[in-house]
Amino acid sequence: MLASTSLIKSSWIAVDVDHDRAERVLVVETYIAVSPLEPNFDAAQYERVLACVQNVLKTHPEIDRASILSMHRGSGCTALFRDPPASAKQPAAA
């Protein structure tokens, strides 16, 4: 998707289904912070990713919207998917 840079980790199309409608969502995982609230946010890098995503949406009108996710090390997002250490799985001694 963003061949000229290594800011994007992966992207795919997801479907958000509701009772009344279904939307095609372009999901983009980035290696950068995507919010000024995150540490190491770089507005210039974010603008490059955003411009690329906007170009994809413009080129493919069948995609309803996009979601840009931050997967850089400082975000803590990847920690949500790690298994807890073995010691955390054992009950505390009584």
Secondary structure, DSSP 8 states (H G I E B T S, - for coil): --TT-S-EEEEEEEEEE-SS-EEEEEEEEESS--STTSTT--HHHHHHHHHHHHHHHHH-TT--EEEEEE-SGGG-GGGGGS---HHHHS----
